[in-house]
Amino acid sequence: MRAASAALRAAALRCKAQGGPVVSVRGAGLLLGLLLDEGLSAAAARDALLVRGVLVGTSNDARVLRLSPPLTFPPGEAERLALALEGLSLEVLR
């Protein structure tokens, strides 16, 4: 589980570092919240990721995507998440 958690956090931080929509990463373990840039919608991001086969949730904050993968989450799936996050068009998220 520790490897999966580290891979998930690294994937989210990579998206942030590469100028993606993620501003910050919150949480611990496998439960993470990704704060999106000002003016972006977590609900729109959730819908766009679902089309790519990635299931995420939202929170009470309209800019936060909630990641809560199963305990059996393989670290390799974090790469899939990172690619999906990087592929989000900022136009779709507004």
C-alpha positions as CSV (number, residue, x, y, z in Angstrom):
1,M,0.0,0.0,0.0
2,R,2.9,2.4,0.7
3,A,4.2,2.0,-2.8
4,A,0.8,2.7,-4.3
5,S,0.3,5.7,-2.1
6,A,3.7,7.2,-3.1
7,A,3.0,6.5,-6.8
8,L,-0.4,8.2,-6.6
9,R,1.0,11.3,-4.9
10,A,4.0,11.4,-7.3
11,A,1.5,11.2,-10.3
12,A,-0.5,14.1,-8.9
13,L,2.6,16.2,-8.1
14,R,4.0,15.5,-11.6
15,C,0.8,16.9,-13.1
16,K,1.2,20.0,-11.0
17,A,4.9,20.5,-11.9
18,Q,4.2,20.2,-15.6
19,G,1.7,23.0,-15.6
20,G,-1.4,20.9,-15.4
21,P,-4.6,22.0,-13.7
22,V,-3.5,20.7,-10.2
23,V,-2.4,23.5,-7.8
24,S,-1.8,21.4,-4.7
25,V,-2.1,17.9,-3.3
26,R,-3.7,17.3,0.1
27,G,-4.3,14.2,2.1
28,A,-2.6,11.1,3.3
29,G,-2.2,7.5,2.2
30,L,-4.4,6.6,-0.7
31,L,-7.0,9.3,0.1
32,L,-5.9,12.5,-1.7
33,G,-7.6,15.7,-2.7
34,L,-6.3,17.6,-5.8
35,L,-7.0,21.3,-5.6
36,L,-7.5,22.6,-9.2
37,D,-6.5,26.0,-10.5
38,E,-8.8,29.0,-9.8
39,G,-11.9,28.9,-12.1
40,L,-11.7,25.2,-12.9
41,S,-14.5,22.8,-12.0
42,A,-13.8,19.5,-10.2
43,A,-17.1,18.2,-11.5
44,A,-16.1,18.9,-15.1
45,A,-12.7,17.2,-14.4
46,R,-14.5,14.2,-12.9
47,D,-16.7,13.8,-16.0
48,A,-13.7,14.2,-18.4
49,L,-11.7,11.6,-16.4
50,L,-14.6,9.2,-16.4
51,V,-14.7,9.2,-20.2
52,R,-11.0,8.2,-20.0
53,G,-11.9,5.3,-17.7
54,V,-10.6,7.0,-14.5
55,L,-13.1,7.0,-11.5
56,V,-12.6,10.0,-9.1
57,G,-14.9,11.9,-6.9
58,T,-15.5,15.5,-5.9
59,S,-15.7,17.2,-2.5
60,N,-17.6,20.0,-0.9
61,D,-15.1,22.4,-2.4
62,A,-16.0,22.8,-6.1
63,R,-12.3,22.9,-7.0
64,V,-11.2,19.6,-5.3
65,L,-11.0,16.2,-7.0
66,R,-11.1,13.3,-4.5
67,L,-9.0,10.3,-5.1
68,S,-9.8,7.3,-3.0
69,P,-8.6,4.1,-4.9
70,P,-9.1,0.6,-3.4
71,L,-6.5,-0.8,-1.1
72,T,-5.5,-3.2,-3.9
73,F,-4.5,-0.2,-6.1
74,P,-1.4,-1.3,-8.1
75,P,1.3,1.4,-8.3
76,G,1.3,1.1,-12.1
77,E,-2.2,2.5,-12.3
78,A,-0.8,5.8,-10.9
79,E,0.9,6.4,-14.2
80,R,-2.5,5.9,-16.0
81,L,-4.0,8.6,-13.7
82,A,-1.1,11.0,-14.3
83,L,-1.5,10.6,-18.1
84,A,-5.3,11.2,-17.8
85,L,-4.8,14.3,-15.6
86,E,-2.2,15.7,-18.0
87,G,-4.6,15.1,-20.9
88,L,-7.3,17.2,-19.4
89,S,-8.0,20.3,-21.5
90,L,-8.3,23.4,-19.5
91,E,-11.1,24.5,-21.8
92,V,-13.2,21.5,-20.7
93,L,-12.7,22.3,-17.0
94,R,-14.1,25.8,-17.1
